[in-house]
Amino acid sequence: MKAVNILLLCILGAALLSTVLCDSSNGPDECCFQFFRNRLNKNLITSYYRTDARCATNGVILITRRARRICVDSKEEWVQNIVKSLEMKTL
C-alpha cells in the first residue's frame, strides 16, 4: 500500500513539475491585435517602440504623456511621421 502511495505522489509531482517547465515564456511580451484607426497629435506622444517580430502583425506602440500605450499600424504615413519626429528628438 505504501509503494502505491509513493508512486502516486511521484506521478503527481512529475505532472506538476512538467506544467512549470513547459510554460513557454519565450514568446513576445506585447503584440497588437487591433490598431487604433484615428490620427494622433504628435505632440501628445512621448516615445514609441515596435512590436516583436514574432507577432502576427507588425505594429508600433505609441506612449502618450499619460503613459497610455496605443497600438498603431506601422505602415500608416502619419505613424511613420511620428516615429521620425521622435527619432529626430533623440539625436
FENJO-V985838 format. One record per helix or strand of 2 or more residues. SS is the DSSP state (A for helix, B for strand). FROM is the first residue (numbers start at 0). TO is the last residue. If there is no record, write none. Layout:
SS:FROM:TO / SS:FROM:TO
This chain:
A:1:20 / A:41:43 / B:44:49 / B:58:63 / B:68:72 / A:76:89
